[in-house]
Amino acid sequence: MADTTVLITLEPCLMCVRALRHLRVRQVLFGARNERFGGTDSVYNVSANELIDEPVLHCHQLLDADKAVDLLQRFYQQTNDSAPKPHRKRLKT
Ligand SMILES: [Zn+2]
């Protein structure tokens, strides 16, 4: 897994970052920040925490955040008929 790059829509949560580090994934590229559960910087940075005795997980927000959120919303709309209608959060200024 050392040469693996994971490409995802949403910043991984704390637990996913920990699991990816355990699997020794090299890097994660994501679209939108996860302000509620993000484990790379939004809530708490687990990806480079030196207390964890495993290789650092390099995480970068390189993808278009709006497109990533749209893709994620379409996914949930297709898989869950009870899903709430999408709405946009207002960006903090
Ligand atoms: Zn997760």
PDB file of the backbone (N, CA, C, O) and the ligand in Angstrom, with CONECT records:
HET     ZN  A 101       1
ATOM      1  N   MET A   1       0.820  -1.205   0.000  1.00  0.00           N
ATOM      2  CA  MET A   1       0.000   0.000   0.000  1.00  0.00           C
ATOM      3  C   MET A   1       0.857   1.260   0.000  1.00  0.00           C
ATOM      4  O   MET A   1       0.319   2.362  -0.103  1.00  0.00           O
ATOM      5  N   ALA A   2       2.141   1.131   0.109  1.00  0.00           N
ATOM      6  CA  ALA A   2       3.002   2.299   0.263  1.00  0.00           C
ATOM      7  C   ALA A   2       2.963   3.243  -0.930  1.00  0.00           C
ATOM      8  O   ALA A   2       3.242   4.432  -0.779  1.00  0.00           O
ATOM      9  N   ASP A   3       2.625   2.741  -2.104  1.00  0.00           N
ATOM     10  CA  ASP A   3       2.562   3.594  -3.287  1.00  0.00           C
ATOM     11  C   ASP A   3       1.137   4.003  -3.621  1.00  0.00           C
ATOM     12  O   ASP A   3       0.898   4.582  -4.681  1.00  0.00           O
ATOM     13  N   THR A   4       0.204   3.721  -2.758  1.00  0.00           N
ATOM     14  CA  THR A   4      -1.205   3.952  -3.055  1.00  0.00           C
ATOM     15  C   THR A   4      -1.617   5.395  -2.785  1.00  0.00           C
ATOM     16  O   THR A   4      -1.255   5.987  -1.768  1.00  0.00           O
ATOM     17  N   THR A   5      -2.390   5.945  -3.733  1.00  0.00           N
ATOM     18  CA  THR A   5      -3.032   7.236  -3.554  1.00  0.00           C
ATOM     19  C   THR A   5      -4.536   7.007  -3.571  1.00  0.00           C
ATOM     20  O   THR A   5      -5.058   6.381  -4.493  1.00  0.00           O
ATOM     21  N   VAL A   6      -5.233   7.507  -2.560  1.00  0.00           N
ATOM     22  CA  VAL A   6      -6.685   7.383  -2.480  1.00  0.00           C
ATOM     23  C   VAL A   6      -7.298   8.699  -2.928  1.00  0.00           C
ATOM     24  O   VAL A   6      -6.929   9.764  -2.433  1.00  0.00           O
ATOM     25  N   LEU A   7      -8.235   8.624  -3.867  1.00  0.00           N
ATOM     26  CA  LEU A   7      -8.900   9.801  -4.426  1.00  0.00           C
ATOM     27  C   LEU A   7     -10.356   9.775  -3.971  1.00  0.00           C
ATOM     28  O   LEU A   7     -11.098   8.864  -4.339  1.00  0.00           O
ATOM     29  N   ILE A   8     -10.778  10.764  -3.175  1.00  0.00           N
ATOM     30  CA  ILE A   8     -12.121  10.753  -2.604  1.00  0.00           C
ATOM     31  C   ILE A   8     -12.760  12.143  -2.654  1.00  0.00           C
ATOM     32  O   ILE A   8     -12.081  13.160  -2.794  1.00  0.00           O
ATOM     33  N   THR A   9     -14.076  12.149  -2.537  1.00  0.00           N
ATOM     34  CA  THR A   9     -14.809  13.411  -2.615  1.00  0.00           C
ATOM     35  C   THR A   9     -14.646  14.249  -1.349  1.00  0.00           C
ATOM     36  O   THR A   9     -14.438  15.460  -1.425  1.00  0.00           O
ATOM     37  N   LEU A  10     -14.739  13.612  -0.197  1.00  0.00           N
ATOM     38  CA  LEU A  10     -14.781  14.319   1.080  1.00  0.00           C
ATOM     39  C   LEU A  10     -13.559  13.988   1.933  1.00  0.00           C
ATOM     40  O   LEU A  10     -13.114  12.842   1.985  1.00  0.00           O
ATOM     41  N   GLU A  11     -13.037  14.989   2.586  1.00  0.00           N
ATOM     42  CA  GLU A  11     -11.918  14.784   3.517  1.00  0.00           C
ATOM     43  C   GLU A  11     -12.247  13.619   4.437  1.00  0.00           C
ATOM     44  O   GLU A  11     -13.336  13.586   5.011  1.00  0.00           O
ATOM     45  N   PRO A  12     -11.344  12.669   4.593  1.00  0.00           N
ATOM     46  CA  PRO A  12     -11.644  11.516   5.439  1.00  0.00           C
ATOM     47  C   PRO A  12     -11.815  11.912   6.909  1.00  0.00           C
ATOM     48  O   PRO A  12     -11.196  12.856   7.398  1.00  0.00           O
ATOM     49  N   CYS A  13     -12.668  11.162   7.584  1.00  0.00           N
ATOM     50  CA  CYS A  13     -12.908  11.429   9.003  1.00  0.00           C
ATOM     51  C   CYS A  13     -11.713  10.940   9.825  1.00  0.00           C
ATOM     52  O   CYS A  13     -10.790  10.324   9.292  1.00  0.00           O
ATOM     53  N   LEU A  14     -11.744  11.217  11.095  1.00  0.00           N
ATOM     54  CA  LEU A  14     -10.652  10.831  11.991  1.00  0.00           C
ATOM     55  C   LEU A  14     -10.377   9.335  11.940  1.00  0.00           C
ATOM     56  O   LEU A  14      -9.225   8.908  11.866  1.00  0.00           O
ATOM     57  N   MET A  15     -11.444   8.541  11.979  1.00  0.00           N
ATOM     58  CA  MET A  15     -11.263   7.083  11.989  1.00  0.00           C
ATOM     59  C   MET A  15     -10.725   6.574  10.658  1.00  0.00           C
ATOM     60  O   MET A  15      -9.891   5.670  10.631  1.00  0.00           O
ATOM     61  N   CYS A  16     -11.204   7.157   9.540  1.00  0.00           N
ATOM     62  CA  CYS A  16     -10.716   6.724   8.226  1.00  0.00           C
ATOM     63  C   CYS A  16      -9.244   7.087   8.035  1.00  0.00           C
ATOM     64  O   CYS A  16      -8.478   6.306   7.471  1.00  0.00           O
ATOM     65  N   VAL A  17      -8.850   8.266   8.501  1.00  0.00           N
ATOM     66  CA  VAL A  17      -7.435   8.642   8.412  1.00  0.00           C
ATOM     67  C   VAL A  17      -6.590   7.647   9.189  1.00  0.00           C
ATOM     68  O   VAL A  17      -5.538   7.209   8.725  1.00  0.00           O
ATOM     69  N   ARG A  18      -7.061   7.302  10.366  1.00  0.00           N
ATOM     70  CA  ARG A  18      -6.319   6.342  11.197  1.00  0.00           C
ATOM     71  C   ARG A  18      -6.211   4.987  10.497  1.00  0.00           C
ATOM     72  O   ARG A  18      -5.152   4.359  10.520  1.00  0.00           O
ATOM     73  N   ALA A  19      -7.293   4.539   9.880  1.00  0.00           N
ATOM     74  CA  ALA A  19      -7.284   3.258   9.163  1.00  0.00           C
ATOM     75  C   ALA A  19      -6.350   3.322   7.951  1.00  0.00           C
ATOM     76  O   ALA A  19      -5.613   2.374   7.681  1.00  0.00           O
ATOM     77  N   LEU A  20      -6.384   4.445   7.223  1.00  0.00           N
ATOM     78  CA  LEU A  20      -5.508   4.589   6.054  1.00  0.00           C
ATOM     79  C   LEU A  20      -4.044   4.600   6.467  1.00  0.00           C
ATOM     80  O   LEU A  20      -3.194   4.048   5.768  1.00  0.00           O
ATOM     81  N   ARG A  21      -3.749   5.220   7.594  1.00  0.00           N
ATOM     82  CA  ARG A  21      -2.365   5.188   8.086  1.00  0.00           C
ATOM     83  C   ARG A  21      -1.972   3.776   8.478  1.00  0.00           C
ATOM     84  O   ARG A  21      -0.854   3.337   8.208  1.00  0.00           O
ATOM     85  N   HIS A  22      -2.877   3.078   9.104  1.00  0.00           N
ATOM     86  CA  HIS A  22      -2.586   1.696   9.508  1.00  0.00           C
ATOM     87  C   HIS A  22      -2.299   0.826   8.288  1.00  0.00           C
ATOM     88  O   HIS A  22      -1.465  -0.078   8.346  1.00  0.00           O
ATOM     89  N   LEU A  23      -2.996   1.101   7.177  1.00  0.00           N
ATOM     90  CA  LEU A  23      -2.782   0.359   5.933  1.00  0.00           C
ATOM     91  C   LEU A  23      -1.544   0.860   5.174  1.00  0.00           C
ATOM     92  O   LEU A  23      -1.153   0.303   4.148  1.00  0.00           O
ATOM     93  N   ARG A  24      -0.945   1.927   5.712  1.00  0.00           N
ATOM     94  CA  ARG A  24       0.270   2.515   5.131  1.00  0.00           C
ATOM     95  C   ARG A  24       0.029   3.080   3.729  1.00  0.00           C
ATOM     96  O   ARG A  24       0.905   3.018   2.866  1.00  0.00           O
ATOM     97  N   VAL A  25      -1.173   3.634   3.514  1.00  0.00           N
ATOM     98  CA  VAL A  25      -1.460   4.368   2.279  1.00  0.00           C
ATOM     99  C   VAL A  25      -0.600   5.615   2.287  1.00  0.00           C
ATOM    100  O   VAL A  25      -0.416   6.242   3.330  1.00  0.00           O
ATOM    101  N   ARG A  26      -0.068   5.979   1.122  1.00  0.00           N
ATOM    102  CA  ARG A  26       0.874   7.095   1.071  1.00  0.00           C
ATOM    103  C   ARG A  26       0.193   8.454   1.097  1.00  0.00           C
ATOM    104  O   ARG A  26       0.612   9.347   1.833  1.00  0.00           O
ATOM    105  N   GLN A  27      -0.888   8.618   0.273  1.00  0.00           N
ATOM    106  CA  GLN A  27      -1.513   9.935   0.238  1.00  0.00           C
ATOM    107  C   GLN A  27      -2.995   9.850  -0.101  1.00  0.00           C
ATOM    108  O   GLN A  27      -3.472   8.874  -0.678  1.00  0.00           O
ATOM    109  N   VAL A  28      -3.705  10.911   0.280  1.00  0.00           N
ATOM    110  CA  VAL A  28      -5.124  11.066   0.007  1.00  0.00           C
ATOM    111  C   VAL A  28      -5.328  12.406  -0.685  1.00  0.00           C
ATOM    112  O   VAL A  28      -4.820  13.432  -0.235  1.00  0.00           O
ATOM    113  N   LEU A  29      -6.076  12.386  -1.784  1.00  0.00           N
ATOM    114  CA  LEU A  29      -6.480  13.606  -2.466  1.00  0.00           C
ATOM    115  C   LEU A  29      -7.986  13.700  -2.340  1.00  0.00           C
ATOM    116  O   LEU A  29      -8.702  12.765  -2.696  1.00  0.00           O
ATOM    117  N   PHE A  30      -8.477  14.833  -1.831  1.00  0.00           N
ATOM    118  CA  PHE A  30      -9.918  14.943  -1.618  1.00  0.00           C
ATOM    119  C   PHE A  30     -10.437  16.268  -2.157  1.00  0.00           C
ATOM    120  O   PHE A  30      -9.669  17.179  -2.466  1.00  0.00           O
ATOM    121  N   GLY A  31     -11.788  16.356  -2.263  1.00  0.00           N
ATOM    122  CA  GLY A  31     -12.412  17.550  -2.820  1.00  0.00           C
ATOM    123  C   GLY A  31     -12.832  18.541  -1.754  1.00  0.00           C
ATOM    124  O   GLY A  31     -12.272  19.633  -1.656  1.00  0.00           O
ATOM    125  N   ALA A  32     -13.806  18.167  -0.965  1.00  0.00           N
ATOM    126  CA  ALA A  32     -14.373  19.099   0.012  1.00  0.00           C
ATOM    127  C   ALA A  32     -13.871  18.807   1.418  1.00  0.00           C
ATOM    128  O   ALA A  32     -13.634  17.657   1.788  1.00  0.00           O
ATOM    129  N   ARG A  33     -13.718  19.859   2.178  1.00  0.00           N
ATOM    130  CA  ARG A  33     -13.328  19.698   3.579  1.00  0.00           C
ATOM    131  C   ARG A  33     -14.514  19.166   4.377  1.00  0.00           C
ATOM    132  O   ARG A  33     -15.669  19.459   4.069  1.00  0.00           O
ATOM    133  N   ASN A  34     -14.210  18.382   5.403  1.00  0.00           N
ATOM    134  CA  ASN A  34     -15.221  17.799   6.276  1.00  0.00           C
ATOM    135  C   ASN A  34     -15.152  18.539   7.608  1.00  0.00           C
ATOM    136  O   ASN A  34     -14.400  18.169   8.510  1.00  0.00           O
ATOM    137  N   GLU A  35     -15.965  19.603   7.704  1.00  0.00           N
ATOM    138  CA  GLU A  35     -15.877  20.477   8.869  1.00  0.00           C
ATOM    139  C   GLU A  35     -16.378  19.835  10.157  1.00  0.00           C
ATOM    140  O   GLU A  35     -16.103  20.340  11.245  1.00  0.00           O
ATOM    141  N   ARG A  36     -17.106  18.736  10.047  1.00  0.00           N
ATOM    142  CA  ARG A  36     -17.640  18.083  11.248  1.00  0.00           C
ATOM    143  C   ARG A  36     -16.750  16.965  11.761  1.00  0.00           C
ATOM    144  O   ARG A  36     -16.624  16.767  12.970  1.00  0.00           O
ATOM    145  N   PHE A  37     -16.122  16.220  10.825  1.00  0.00           N
ATOM    146  CA  PHE A  37     -15.374  15.035  11.260  1.00  0.00           C
ATOM    147  C   PHE A  37     -13.987  14.909  10.629  1.00  0.00           C
ATOM    148  O   PHE A  37     -13.315  13.894  10.814  1.00  0.00           O
ATOM    149  N   GLY A  38     -13.558  15.921   9.893  1.00  0.00           N
ATOM    150  CA  GLY A  38     -12.309  15.825   9.126  1.00  0.00           C
ATOM    151  C   GLY A  38     -11.087  15.493   9.961  1.00  0.00           C
ATOM    152  O   GLY A  38     -10.834  16.109  10.996  1.00  0.00           O
ATOM    153  N   GLY A  39     -10.332  14.504   9.490  1.00  0.00           N
ATOM    154  CA  GLY A  39      -9.172  14.028  10.239  1.00  0.00           C
ATOM    155  C   GLY A  39      -7.836  14.459   9.672  1.00  0.00           C
ATOM    156  O   GLY A  39      -6.791  13.965  10.097  1.00  0.00           O
ATOM    157  N   THR A  40      -7.859  15.388   8.702  1.00  0.00           N
ATOM    158  CA  THR A  40      -6.575  15.847   8.171  1.00  0.00           C
ATOM    159  C   THR A  40      -6.236  17.245   8.650  1.00  0.00           C
ATOM    160  O   THR A  40      -5.067  17.628   8.684  1.00  0.00           O
ATOM    161  N   ASP A  41      -7.238  17.997   9.015  1.00  0.00           N
ATOM    162  CA  ASP A  41      -6.969  19.331   9.523  1.00  0.00           C
ATOM    163  C   ASP A  41      -8.230  20.034  10.004  1.00  0.00           C
ATOM    164  O   ASP A  41      -8.165  20.878  10.898  1.00  0.00           O
ATOM    165  N   SER A  42      -9.374  19.698   9.425  1.00  0.00           N
ATOM    166  CA  SER A  42     -10.604  20.434   9.725  1.00  0.00           C
ATOM    167  C   SER A  42     -10.998  20.338  11.190  1.00  0.00           C
ATOM    168  O   SER A  42     -11.378  21.344  11.790  1.00  0.00           O
ATOM    169  N   VAL A  43     -10.916  19.165  11.770  1.00  0.00           N
ATOM    170  CA  VAL A  43     -11.259  18.981  13.184  1.00  0.00           C
ATOM    171  C   VAL A  43      -9.986  18.723  13.985  1.00  0.00           C
ATOM    172  O   VAL A  43      -9.693  19.415  14.960  1.00  0.00           O
ATOM    173  N   TYR A  44      -9.251  17.727  13.556  1.00  0.00           N
ATOM    174  CA  TYR A  44      -8.016  17.368  14.235  1.00  0.00           C
ATOM    175  C   TYR A  44      -7.122  16.656  13.235  1.00  0.00           C
ATOM    176  O   TYR A  44      -7.599  15.832  12.455  1.00  0.00           O
ATOM    177  N   ASN A  45      -5.853  16.959  13.247  1.00  0.00           N
ATOM    178  CA  ASN A  45      -4.951  16.365  12.267  1.00  0.00           C
ATOM    179  C   ASN A  45      -4.376  15.056  12.791  1.00  0.00           C
ATOM    180  O   ASN A  45      -3.443  15.040  13.594  1.00  0.00           O
ATOM    181  N   VAL A  46      -4.952  13.970  12.321  1.00  0.00           N
ATOM    182  CA  VAL A  46      -4.466  12.639  12.685  1.00  0.00           C
ATOM    183  C   VAL A  46      -3.463  12.154  11.646  1.00  0.00           C
ATOM    184  O   VAL A  46      -2.672  11.248  11.907  1.00  0.00           O
ATOM    185  N   SER A  47      -3.504  12.774  10.455  1.00  0.00           N
ATOM    186  CA  SER A  47      -2.697  12.273   9.338  1.00  0.00           C
ATOM    187  C   SER A  47      -1.191  12.395   9.576  1.00  0.00           C
ATOM    188  O   SER A  47      -0.410  11.605   9.046  1.00  0.00           O
ATOM    189  N   ALA A  48      -0.791  13.377  10.368  1.00  0.00           N
ATOM    190  CA  ALA A  48       0.643  13.569  10.600  1.00  0.00           C
ATOM    191  C   ALA A  48       0.987  13.546  12.091  1.00  0.00           C
ATOM    192  O   ALA A  48       2.083  13.941  12.488  1.00  0.00           O
ATOM    193  N   ASN A  49       0.049  13.084  12.903  1.00  0.00           N
ATOM    194  CA  ASN A  49       0.278  13.049  14.353  1.00  0.00           C
ATOM    195  C   ASN A  49       1.451  12.119  14.668  1.00  0.00           C
ATOM    196  O   ASN A  49       1.434  10.940  14.314  1.00  0.00           O
ATOM    197  N   GLU A  50       2.460  12.659  15.331  1.00  0.00           N
ATOM    198  CA  GLU A  50       3.684  11.901  15.588  1.00  0.00           C
ATOM    199  C   GLU A  50       3.523  10.873  16.701  1.00  0.00           C
ATOM    200  O   GLU A  50       4.397  10.027  16.889  1.00  0.00           O
ATOM    201  N   LEU A  51       2.429  10.934  17.434  1.00  0.00           N
ATOM    202  CA  LEU A  51       2.204   9.943  18.487  1.00  0.00           C
ATOM    203  C   LEU A  51       1.810   8.586  17.902  1.00  0.00           C
ATOM    204  O   LEU A  51       1.872   7.562  18.582  1.00  0.00           O
ATOM    205  N   ILE A  52       1.410   8.595  16.647  1.00  0.00           N
ATOM    206  CA  ILE A  52       1.046   7.347  15.967  1.00  0.00           C
ATOM    207  C   ILE A  52       2.299   6.823  15.271  1.00  0.00           C
ATOM    208  O   ILE A  52       2.891   7.499  14.429  1.00  0.00           O
ATOM    209  N   ASP A  53       2.685   5.619  15.638  1.00  0.00           N
ATOM    210  CA  ASP A  53       3.927   5.046  15.144  1.00  0.00           C
ATOM    211  C   ASP A  53       3.709   4.349  13.799  1.00  0.00           C
ATOM    212  O   ASP A  53       3.943   3.148  13.659  1.00  0.00           O
ATOM    213  N   GLU A  54       3.261   5.123  12.827  1.00  0.00           N
ATOM    214  CA  GLU A  54       3.063   4.618  11.469  1.00  0.00           C
ATOM    215  C   GLU A  54       3.394   5.748  10.505  1.00  0.00           C
ATOM    216  O   GLU A  54       3.387   6.916  10.893  1.00  0.00           O
ATOM    217  N   PRO A  55       3.687   5.409   9.243  1.00  0.00           N
ATOM    218  CA  PRO A  55       4.064   6.466   8.297  1.00  0.00           C
ATOM    219  C   PRO A  55       2.997   7.555   8.190  1.00  0.00           C
ATOM    220  O   PRO A  55       1.801   7.285   8.292  1.00  0.00           O
ATOM    221  N   VAL A  56       3.451   8.776   7.984  1.00  0.00           N
ATOM    222  CA  VAL A  56       2.553   9.920   7.803  1.00  0.00           C
ATOM    223  C   VAL A  56       1.710   9.720   6.559  1.00  0.00           C
ATOM    224  O   VAL A  56       2.197   9.229   5.540  1.00  0.00           O
ATOM    225  N   LEU A  57       0.443  10.102   6.646  1.00  0.00           N
ATOM    226  CA  LEU A  57      -0.463  10.068   5.494  1.00  0.00           C
ATOM    227  C   LEU A  57      -0.520  11.486   4.931  1.00  0.00           C
ATOM    228  O   LEU A  57      -0.980  12.408   5.606  1.00  0.00           O
ATOM    229  N   HIS A  58      -0.060  11.655   3.714  1.00  0.00           N
ATOM    230  CA  HIS A  58      -0.058  12.979   3.088  1.00  0.00           C
ATOM    231  C   HIS A  58      -1.443  13.252   2.512  1.00  0.00           C
ATOM    232  O   HIS A  58      -1.931  12.484   1.684  1.00  0.00           O
ATOM    233  N   CYS A  59      -2.075  14.334   2.941  1.00  0.00           N
ATOM    234  CA  CYS A  59      -3.446  14.655   2.529  1.00  0.00           C
ATOM    235  C   CYS A  59      -3.475  16.034   1.892  1.00  0.00           C
ATOM    236  O   CYS A  59      -2.899  16.989   2.413  1.00  0.00           O
ATOM    237  N   HIS A  60      -4.153  16.119   0.761  1.00  0.00           N
ATOM    238  CA  HIS A  60      -4.212  17.383   0.030  1.00  0.00           C
ATOM    239  C   HIS A  60      -5.611  17.603  -0.513  1.00  0.00           C
ATOM    240  O   HIS A  60      -6.232  16.692  -1.060  1.00  0.00           O
ATOM    241  N   GLN A  61      -6.095  18.822  -0.355  1.00  0.00           N
ATOM    242  CA  GLN A  61      -7.373  19.193  -0.964  1.00  0.00           C
ATOM    243  C   GLN A  61      -7.048  19.748  -2.349  1.00  0.00           C
ATOM    244  O   GLN A  61      -6.753  20.934  -2.499  1.00  0.00           O
ATOM    245  N   LEU A  62      -7.104  18.890  -3.348  1.00  0.00           N
ATOM    246  CA  LEU A  62      -6.707  19.294  -4.686  1.00  0.00           C
ATOM    247  C   LEU A  62      -7.864  19.314  -5.671  1.00  0.00           C
ATOM    248  O   LEU A  62      -7.752  19.883  -6.756  1.00  0.00           O
ATOM    249  N   LEU A  63      -8.966  18.698  -5.298  1.00  0.00           N
ATOM    250  CA  LEU A  63     -10.071  18.568  -6.242  1.00  0.00           C
ATOM    251  C   LEU A  63     -11.056  19.707  -6.025  1.00  0.00           C
ATOM    252  O   LEU A  63     -11.048  20.350  -4.976  1.00  0.00           O
ATOM    253  N   ASP A  64     -11.892  19.952  -7.005  1.00  0.00           N
ATOM    254  CA  ASP A  64     -12.885  21.025  -6.944  1.00  0.00           C
ATOM    255  C   ASP A  64     -13.929  20.700  -5.871  1.00  0.00           C
ATOM    256  O   ASP A  64     -14.662  19.719  -6.001  1.00  0.00           O
ATOM    257  N   ALA A  65     -14.002  21.510  -4.819  1.00  0.00           N
ATOM    258  CA  ALA A  65     -14.882  21.229  -3.683  1.00  0.00           C
ATOM    259  C   ALA A  65     -16.355  21.230  -4.087  1.00  0.00           C
ATOM    260  O   ALA A  65     -17.113  20.371  -3.636  1.00  0.00           O
ATOM    261  N   ASP A  66     -16.777  22.181  -4.928  1.00  0.00           N
ATOM    262  CA  ASP A  66     -18.183  22.233  -5.341  1.00  0.00           C
ATOM    263  C   ASP A  66     -18.576  20.989  -6.136  1.00  0.00           C
ATOM    264  O   ASP A  66     -19.647  20.421  -5.922  1.00  0.00           O
ATOM    265  N   LYS A  67     -17.719  20.577  -7.036  1.00  0.00           N
ATOM    266  CA  LYS A  67     -18.007  19.368  -7.817  1.00  0.00           C
ATOM    267  C   LYS A  67     -18.040  18.135  -6.919  1.00  0.00           C
ATOM    268  O   LYS A  67     -18.862  17.241  -7.116  1.00  0.00           O
ATOM    269  N   ALA A  68     -17.158  18.090  -5.948  1.00  0.00           N
ATOM    270  CA  ALA A  68     -17.114  16.953  -5.030  1.00  0.00           C
ATOM    271  C   ALA A  68     -18.403  16.870  -4.213  1.00  0.00           C
ATOM    272  O   ALA A  68     -18.948  15.782  -4.024  1.00  0.00           O
ATOM    273  N   VAL A  69     -18.891  18.010  -3.729  1.00  0.00           N
ATOM    274  CA  VAL A  69     -20.130  18.030  -2.947  1.00  0.00           C
ATOM    275  C   VAL A  69     -21.309  17.634  -3.829  1.00  0.00           C
ATOM    276  O   VAL A  69     -22.170  16.869  -3.396  1.00  0.00           O
ATOM    277  N   ASP A  70     -21.363  18.141  -5.057  1.00  0.00           N
ATOM    278  CA  ASP A  70     -22.433  17.756  -5.977  1.00  0.00           C
ATOM    279  C   ASP A  70     -22.426  16.256  -6.236  1.00  0.00           C
ATOM    280  O   ASP A  70     -23.478  15.618  -6.231  1.00  0.00           O
ATOM    281  N   LEU A  71     -21.265  15.701  -6.458  1.00  0.00           N
ATOM    282  CA  LEU A  71     -21.147  14.270  -6.704  1.00  0.00           C
ATOM    283  C   LEU A  71     -21.619  13.467  -5.493  1.00  0.00           C
ATOM    284  O   LEU A  71     -22.330  12.472  -5.637  1.00  0.00           O
ATOM    285  N   LEU A  72     -21.226  13.898  -4.325  1.00  0.00           N
ATOM    286  CA  LEU A  72     -21.630  13.221  -3.092  1.00  0.00           C
ATOM    287  C   LEU A  72     -23.143  13.290  -2.892  1.00  0.00           C
ATOM    288  O   LEU A  72     -23.767  12.300  -2.509  1.00  0.00           O
ATOM    289  N   GLN A  73     -23.732  14.458  -3.150  1.00  0.00           N
ATOM    290  CA  GLN A  73     -25.182  14.610  -2.996  1.00  0.00           C
ATOM    291  C   GLN A  73     -25.934  13.736  -3.997  1.00  0.00           C
ATOM    292  O   GLN A  73     -26.934  13.108  -3.648  1.00  0.00           O
ATOM    293  N   ARG A  74     -25.455  13.696  -5.238  1.00  0.00           N
ATOM    294  CA  ARG A  74     -26.113  12.844  -6.237  1.00  0.00           C
ATOM    295  C   ARG A  74     -26.032  11.380  -5.841  1.00  0.00           C
ATOM    296  O   ARG A  74     -26.988  10.628  -6.032  1.00  0.00           O
ATOM    297  N   PHE A  75     -24.894  10.972  -5.290  1.00  0.00           N
ATOM    298  CA  PHE A  75     -24.743   9.588  -4.836  1.00  0.00           C
ATOM    299  C   PHE A  75     -25.795   9.248  -3.782  1.00  0.00           C
ATOM    300  O   PHE A  75     -26.467   8.221  -3.875  1.00  0.00           O
ATOM    301  N   TYR A  76     -25.931  10.107  -2.792  1.00  0.00           N
ATOM    302  CA  TYR A  76     -26.894   9.810  -1.719  1.00  0.00           C
ATOM    303  C   TYR A  76     -28.329   9.883  -2.203  1.00  0.00           C
ATOM    304  O   TYR A  76     -29.179   9.143  -1.708  1.00  0.00           O
ATOM    305  N   GLN A  77     -28.621  10.759  -3.159  1.00  0.00           N
ATOM    306  CA  GLN A  77     -29.979  10.839  -3.700  1.00  0.00           C
ATOM    307  C   GLN A  77     -30.328   9.565  -4.463  1.00  0.00           C
ATOM    308  O   GLN A  77     -31.474   9.117  -4.426  1.00  0.00           O
ATOM    309  N   GLN A  78     -29.359   8.982  -5.147  1.00  0.00           N
ATOM    310  CA  GLN A  78     -29.599   7.777  -5.924  1.00  0.00           C
ATOM    311  C   GLN A  78     -29.744   6.541  -5.051  1.00  0.00           C
ATOM    312  O   GLN A  78     -30.423   5.588  -5.433  1.00  0.00           O
ATOM    313  N   THR A  79     -29.115   6.549  -3.887  1.00  0.00           N
ATOM    314  CA  THR A  79     -29.101   5.342  -3.071  1.00  0.00           C
ATOM    315  C   THR A  79     -30.106   5.379  -1.927  1.00  0.00           C
ATOM    316  O   THR A  79     -30.351   4.352  -1.293  1.00  0.00           O
ATOM    317  N   ASN A  80     -30.688   6.533  -1.652  1.00  0.00           N
ATOM    318  CA  ASN A  80     -31.598   6.631  -0.517  1.00  0.00           C
ATOM    319  C   ASN A  80     -32.780   7.514  -0.886  1.00  0.00           C
ATOM    320  O   ASN A  80     -32.648   8.735  -0.968  1.00  0.00           O
ATOM    321  N   ASP A  81     -33.938   6.895  -1.111  1.00  0.00           N
ATOM    322  CA  ASP A  81     -35.135   7.648  -1.487  1.00  0.00           C
ATOM    323  C   ASP A  81     -35.594   8.589  -0.375  1.00  0.00           C
ATOM    324  O   ASP A  81     -36.308   9.558  -0.633  1.00  0.00           O
ATOM    325  N   SER A  82     -35.187   8.305   0.849  1.00  0.00           N
ATOM    326  CA  SER A  82     -35.590   9.137   1.980  1.00  0.00           C
ATOM    327  C   SER A  82     -34.614  10.263   2.274  1.00  0.00           C
ATOM    328  O   SER A  82     -34.797  11.022   3.226  1.00  0.00           O
ATOM    329  N   ALA A  83     -33.583  10.366   1.457  1.00  0.00           N
ATOM    330  CA  ALA A  83     -32.559  11.385   1.715  1.00  0.00           C
ATOM    331  C   ALA A  83     -33.176  12.782   1.631  1.00  0.00           C
ATOM    332  O   ALA A  83     -34.015  13.040   0.768  1.00  0.00           O
ATOM    333  N   PRO A  84     -32.764  13.673   2.519  1.00  0.00           N
ATOM    334  CA  PRO A  84     -33.282  15.044   2.470  1.00  0.00           C
ATOM    335  C   PRO A  84     -32.837  15.740   1.190  1.00  0.00           C
ATOM    336  O   PRO A  84     -31.808  15.408   0.604  1.00  0.00           O
ATOM    337  N   LYS A  85     -33.630  16.703   0.779  1.00  0.00           N
ATOM    338  CA  LYS A  85     -33.281  17.489  -0.408  1.00  0.00           C
ATOM    339  C   LYS A  85     -31.996  18.262  -0.136  1.00  0.00           C
ATOM    340  O   LYS A  85     -31.812  18.806   0.953  1.00  0.00           O
ATOM    341  N   PRO A  86     -31.113  18.310  -1.119  1.00  0.00           N
ATOM    342  CA  PRO A  86     -29.846  19.011  -0.904  1.00  0.00           C
ATOM    343  C   PRO A  86     -30.033  20.513  -0.747  1.00  0.00           C
ATOM    344  O   PRO A  86     -30.887  21.129  -1.385  1.00  0.00           O
ATOM    345  N   HIS A  87     -29.236  21.059   0.092  1.00  0.00           N
ATOM    346  CA  HIS A  87     -29.202  22.513   0.233  1.00  0.00           C
ATOM    347  C   HIS A  87     -27.747  22.888   0.480  1.00  0.00           C
ATOM    348  O   HIS A  87     -26.952  22.094   0.982  1.00  0.00           O
ATOM    349  N   ARG A  88     -27.435  24.088   0.122  1.00  0.00           N
ATOM    350  CA  ARG A  88     -26.054  24.555   0.256  1.00  0.00           C
ATOM    351  C   ARG A  88     -25.883  25.285   1.567  1.00  0.00           C
ATOM    352  O   ARG A  88     -26.697  26.128   1.945  1.00  0.00           O
ATOM    353  N   LYS A  89     -24.816  24.947   2.249  1.00  0.00           N
ATOM    354  CA  LYS A  89     -24.465  25.709   3.446  1.00  0.00           C
ATOM    355  C   LYS A  89     -23.870  27.029   2.997  1.00  0.00           C
ATOM    356  O   LYS A  89     -23.192  27.116   1.973  1.00  0.00           O
ATOM    357  N   ARG A  90     -24.132  28.019   3.764  1.00  0.00           N
ATOM    358  CA  ARG A  90     -23.490  29.307   3.485  1.00  0.00           C
ATOM    359  C   ARG A  90     -22.049  29.238   3.965  1.00  0.00           C
ATOM    360  O   ARG A  90     -21.762  28.766   5.065  1.00  0.00           O
ATOM    361  N   LEU A  91     -21.171  29.709   3.135  1.00  0.00           N
ATOM    362  CA  LEU A  91     -19.758  29.722   3.503  1.00  0.00           C
ATOM    363  C   LEU A  91     -19.522  30.791   4.557  1.00  0.00           C
ATOM    364  O   LEU A  91     -20.069  31.892   4.497  1.00  0.00           O
ATOM    365  N   LYS A  92     -18.694  30.431   5.516  1.00  0.00           N
ATOM    366  CA  LYS A  92     -18.310  31.394   6.544  1.00  0.00           C
ATOM    367  C   LYS A  92     -17.402  32.442   5.924  1.00  0.00           C
ATOM    368  O   LYS A  92     -16.504  32.110   5.149  1.00  0.00           O
ATOM    369  N   THR A  93     -17.623  33.667   6.252  1.00  0.00           N
ATOM    370  CA  THR A  93     -16.754  34.725   5.707  1.00  0.00           C
ATOM    371  C   THR A  93     -15.934  35.365   6.799  1.00  0.00           C
ATOM    372  O   THR A  93     -15.148  36.273   6.530  1.00  0.00           O
TER     373      THR A  93
HETATM  374 ZN    ZN A 101     -14.634   7.840   7.989  1.00  0.00          ZN2+
END
